[in-house]
């Protein structure tokens, strides 16, 4: 259930009320019976990061930026490991 914010216009009391979407908004302050006003508040759902839309929901005709591909699609270099040589001393 969403949380709605209300402010009393008479006494200035601030309320956060959990209500169903179908519930009627509060009209009277529980403290002084003054008129209540419903406030518009920020959402708690925030999309952060760069390129989430471009990489996940782009149309099939667009191309991805190199280096930002998922998986092992990037070029890999073939490297051979060299073992360190051990010198043996003869006396």
C-alpha positions in Angstrom: 0.0 0.0 0.0 1.3 3.5 -0.8 2.1 6.0 1.9 0.5 9.4 1.4 1.5 12.7 3.1 -0.9 15.2 4.5 -0.5 18.7 6.0 -3.1 20.5 8.2 -3.7 24.0 7.0 -4.7 25.2 10.5 -2.2 23.7 12.9 0.5 22.6 10.5 0.5 19.0 11.6 2.3 16.7 9.1 1.0 13.1 8.7 2.2 10.1 6.7 -0.7 7.7 6.2 -0.6 4.3 4.6 -3.8 4.0 2.5 -5.2 1.9 -0.3 -5.4 3.6 -3.7 -9.2 3.4 -3.5 -9.5 4.9 0.0 -10.9 8.4 0.2 -8.3 11.2 1.1 -8.2 12.7 4.6 -10.1 16.0 4.8 -10.0 16.8 8.6 -7.0 16.9 10.9 -7.2 14.4 13.7 -5.7 16.9 16.1 -7.7 20.1 15.5 -10.4 19.1 12.9 -8.9 21.7 10.5 -8.7 21.1 6.7 -6.1 18.7 5.5 -4.2 19.0 2.2 -2.7 16.1 0.4 1.0 16.7 -0.5 2.9 15.6 -3.6 6.0 13.7 -2.6 9.0 12.2 -4.3 8.8 8.6 -5.3 11.0 6.0 -3.8 11.6 4.3 -7.2 14.7 5.7 -8.7 16.6 4.5 -11.8 20.3 5.1 -11.5 23.3 4.3 -13.6 24.3 4.9 -17.2 23.0 3.1 -20.2 20.4 0.9 -18.6 17.8 1.8 -21.2 20.2 1.6 -24.1 21.7 -1.8 -23.2 18.6 -3.5 -22.0 15.7 -2.2 -24.0 17.2 -0.8 -27.2 15.6 -1.6 -30.5 17.0 -4.5 -32.5 18.4 -2.2 -35.2 20.7 -0.3 -32.8 24.2 -1.5 -32.0 25.8 -1.7 -28.6 28.9 0.2 -27.6 32.1 -1.9 -27.8 33.4 -2.9 -24.4 30.0 -2.7 -22.7 28.7 -6.0 -23.9 27.4 -8.7 -21.5 29.2 -11.9 -21.3 32.6 -12.8 -22.9 31.9 -11.0 -26.2 35.0 -8.8 -25.8 38.2 -9.8 -27.6 40.5 -11.9 -25.6 44.3 -12.0 -26.1 46.1 -15.3 -26.2 48.8 -15.2 -23.7 51.1 -18.0 -22.9 52.5 -18.3 -19.5 56.2 -18.4 -19.1 57.7 -20.4 -16.3 60.6 -18.8 -14.6 63.8 -20.6 -15.4 65.7 -21.9 -12.4 69.4 -21.8 -12.6 71.2 -24.8 -11.3 74.6 -24.2 -9.8 77.3 -26.7 -10.3 80.3 -26.8 -8.0 
